[in-house]
Amino acid sequence: SVSVGVRAREQPCCCENLESSNSPHVLIICINAKTKRNFANQTKQPTTMKFAAASTALLASTASAFSSFGNKPAAKAPAAPAFTVDTIPGAIAPTGIFDPLGLADKADEMTLKRYREAELTHGRVSMLAVLGFLVGEAVESKTFLFNGEVTGPAITHIPQVNPIFWLALTAGIAKAEATRAQIGWVEPKDVPFDKPGLLRDTYVPGDLGFDPLGLKPEDAEEFAIMQTKELQNGRLAMLAAAGFLAQELVNGKGIIENLLN
């Protein structure tokens, strides 16, 4: 048999005395007490570090789980479709976008939005103008407005109207335009000097929130169809208003009188 003896002392190693032993079957290991403590510390340190690292990871994952408990991740806002000549409402067959001067092809997205805003605004004014032509001439001398003093073709009505009416009308138009500017345009103080008239990124040209009858559809595709219908009516109204003006200037007769005769 082989016997192993371990002796630990604070004093210098005693192996010198034991090495003189004549027994070939005795293996004596003499370990200095200080060396033993160092060996124990080195063996224990990696285990302690691994345990601390594992504990830290566990606490971190637990804290993360509790911090997100009950909170749903924020939904990403759907990206707004690009406003380009390929996606813009109002392009219908067979002409598509009628742009003989190629202005739309040269415009960036923001410039194209300004073009569309201008087209919609002129179209809406023209629709009101056409209605004004017809109604104004149809009810002349038959209404309490202006005491029935306004007569003749519609292009001659402006100088016949009381100036107070124009003051009230001007104030109303100024209010409407100021509201439109606040909704659609970036505040002047926030606009770069080289980008005057900058529209808001989220603004849809013509969408001022004025919908007293609740006709605006919620579906994006149906909304685009309605936009196209408004554009088409506005374009027709611009041509009609120009035709009314030209016709009344030519023969001095009202539009209704021309139609009846």
Secondary structure, DSSP 8 states (H G I E B T S, - for coil): --EEEEEEESSS--HHHHTT---TTEEEEEEEHHHHHHHHHHHHHHHHHHHHHHHHHHHHHHHHHHHTTT--------------TTT-TT-BTTTBS--TT-HHHH--HHHHHHHHHHHHHHHHHHHHHHHHHHHHHHTTTSSSGGGG---S-GGGSGGGS-HHHHHHHHHHHHHHHHHHHHHHB--GGGS-TTSTT-B-TT--TT--S--TT----SSHHHHHHHHHHHHHHHHHHHHHHHHHHHHHHHHS--HHHHHH-
